Amino acid sequence: MDEEKKVFKISLKTLMFLIIIIVLLVVIIVMGFMLASKSNNEKQSESAVSKDNEDKEEVVANIVENKVENKTDNKVKNKVSNKTKNTVNPDSSGNVQYVEKIVDAKSYIYDAQYSVENLKIEEYQTNDGTSHSASDIVVPFVNMVSDDADDVNNEIQSLYENYMNEYKVCSENKNSFIKVNYETFTTANIISVLITVQRGNENEETNEYVTYNFDAIDGVKLTYSQTYELVGIKDIEEKVKNAISNLEDFEEYELNESYPEEVREARDKELEDCKNKIYTYYQQDLLNNHIAYYLDRNLKFNIAINVVLPAEGGEYSKIVVVE
């Protein structure tokens, strides 16, 4: 009897032990599953956050890059006149359609092919032995379907005829020459054309400038004020005065302290008179609508001014940046 009770007691203890083991195992398994699930969720969350941060960084990088690349062009595009904005005509893809070309296969500005009737043109040499040719005279053709472009082309053709007649005179006297060429600057929606007329003889050479500026969307000519306003210039008169005052051309005429004070004061007054005369010429050109202006490749506003120097320096035309 006692042996049976002993066996029963042992069996009961064993059973309780087994139950405890099983419970512990279950707890361990459940806890392990919970920890594994938590770790996996954290990894997924970290991955999502990391990806989100990467996406944000990429978006920011793209925004910054686009701002850097497009800052200058957008500055101009956003300042285009209301007239220009209203003429924007996007195609089915959303791209802006620029003004129609007269000759599709050509650029908007290319070498004009004009001739002058009953004018015999020959090559010649000036007295210093330099050769000159009618091919030295090249003018642009504005390849746009617009009334303003037509007017400009007629004007340029008339200028060309004048230049060729002048060339003929030079070829006959053989002591002077004329050369004509042009440059084109395309910035944002603006196309600027700078024609340079170079004349010279045995004693001196001079330059004359003719410019045209077009809105590439509708082919309309831009006025002086429209052009400088596109690059954010407001106080234009003050800017022009500063450009004149800062001309490097005056430096060689300035006198140092080795000269008597009265001599230096007289020269300073002379230089100041020269600057005032330059500004007066500028105002006259502006009033007569004869001023040459354009935007260069760096979206800088350029004008042609008549530089006046002390008597020994003379006068000549020069391109200066106004900013």
Summary of the structure (lengths in Angstrom):
residues: 323
radius of gyration: 39.7
end to end distance: 118.6
largest distance: 153.4
contacts: 834
relative contact order: 0.09
helix: 50%
strand: 22%
